[in-house]
């Protein structure tokens, strides 16, 4: 391998770090962190990893300091970064669903909609996007950067409202706040530097990364089922089976039984297995999947 041909890949440091490393491991890449080291090891000689905050990632990718990286749609918009969005990777530290940036006020406040905040102060880490949101709504507000503990700003009287990210809304409510608007849905994105995207070696590497990361995410909601089915029961069982594709069916040696294998949504399994058993299926095995491509 040409030592110059390495993909410089940014891994988000902070809340997304553990979920990202776990996703890469399911995809086939093991990332090993070292204490206070911003350059973790990865079991791929074609990739050089760097850790950086998701808030800064798109800037480093835009300037070419990194060839590619993972960051939130929110921070790409906040930084107004000119990058290639390779794909959406919907995962987070809590769940596999998009997070939301919401406008929240004190539960007992009179504010019911964004327009009610005209002339008021709003605290957020997402300053640029929040300013643009209120400007487009023609609502004059003062937006201040919050270094953290944003939910407490309203309680402490330091702001009239906050714009904060949430997945479930639980933390917002726990701080005695009430959501009055959703400003943005966000999720993790794989992004690339425009020059790197035009490099055949780097583009192929990024595309392969994306293929396997997407495959690992898809597999998280699916499981495999394998079972033995009497041949005469197969029509009834076929009518029951949901499947990613048509099930794989093979004859068992010297028996009037078939071996059937399918991929199904994990959410269906608890209802499906008892039904399969009632129709005569035996030796039912459920197994997890690493990737579905």
C-alpha positions, 0 to 999 in steps of 0.5 A: 500500500502506498503510505500516502494513500490513507483515508483520514477519518474523523471519529466523534469524541464525546456522547457519540463516541461509544456508539460509533466505536460499537457500530464500527466493530459490528461493521468489521473495524476495531477501534482501540482507544488510548488514554488521552490519545486523539489518534486511536488504532484501527485494524485497517492499514488504509485508515488513519483515525482522529478523534474530534468533537462532533461540533467541529468535525464538518469544519475539519472535513471541509478544509481537508484536515480530514478526508471523511468523518461522522457528525450530526446534521445539526453541526453541518448546518450550524457550521454551514460546511460545504461537504459531501453528505455520503449518507445518513446513519441513524444512530445515537447514544440512546436509540436508533432514531433521530434526535430533535432540537427543541425550543423549551420554556419554563413549564409555568411561563406564558410563552406558547409559540416561538412568536411569543419570545419576541425581544427575549433571550435564548440560550443554546449551543446551536447559535447560528442555526437558532438565529437563522430560525428566528430571523426566517420567522421574523421574530427578533430575539437575543441568542447567547451561546451556552457552554453547558447545563443549558436546561438550567439557564431558564430555571436560574433566570439567565434566559427566557428560553433554550434551544436544546437537543433531546431524544425522549424529552425526559431531561427537558421535563425533569428540569421543569421545562415545556417544549413549544416548538421543534426546530430541527430533526438531526441524525449522524451523517457520514461526510466527505471532503470534496477533494477526497471524494474525487480521489478514486482510492479515497472515494472507494474506501468511503463507499465501502465504509458506508456500505458496511456501516449501513449493513450493521445498522440495518442488522440491528433491527433484524434477526435470523430464524432457522427451523425444521418444517414438515413438508406438508405444513410448508404452505401454511407456514409460507403464508405466515412468514414475513421475510427480507427476501424469500426464505431459503428452503432445503430438503433434509436427508431421507426425511419428509422435512424441510430446513427453512431459514429467514431474516425477519424483524426482531419485533415480530419474533415473540409472536411469530415463534409460537405460531410457527410451533403451532403449525408444526415447526421444530428445532427453531433457532433465533440468531443475531446478525452483524450485517445485512447488505 
